[in-house]
Amino acid sequence: MSTNVESWGDVASLGAIYPFPGIEGILVIVGVLVWIIWHIWQIRSENDEYDRALNHYREVGLDKALDHRGTYDAMVEK
């Protein structure tokens, strides 16, 4: 890969020597939007999981759902 720079003597006059200069702002905006969308998706996904667990606990009873001895498989569908 070449930078097409003949001499490094006058570095101040060189512009950006990396690919796609000028789109940093757009990339920041895209990154922030992806980050926010991911958080919204994650919150909805966790809330759905918590709701399913609550419904399951209500169906089988909390004692059976939290049985630590392993005598009852609480997450088996009926």
NORDA-V419916 format. One line per field, one symbol per residue. burial: 1 if it has 24 or more other C-alpha atoms within 12 Angstrom, else 0. Layout:
# NORDA-V419916
burial->???
This chain:
# NORDA-V419916
burial->000000000000000000000000000000000000000000000000000000000000000000000000010000
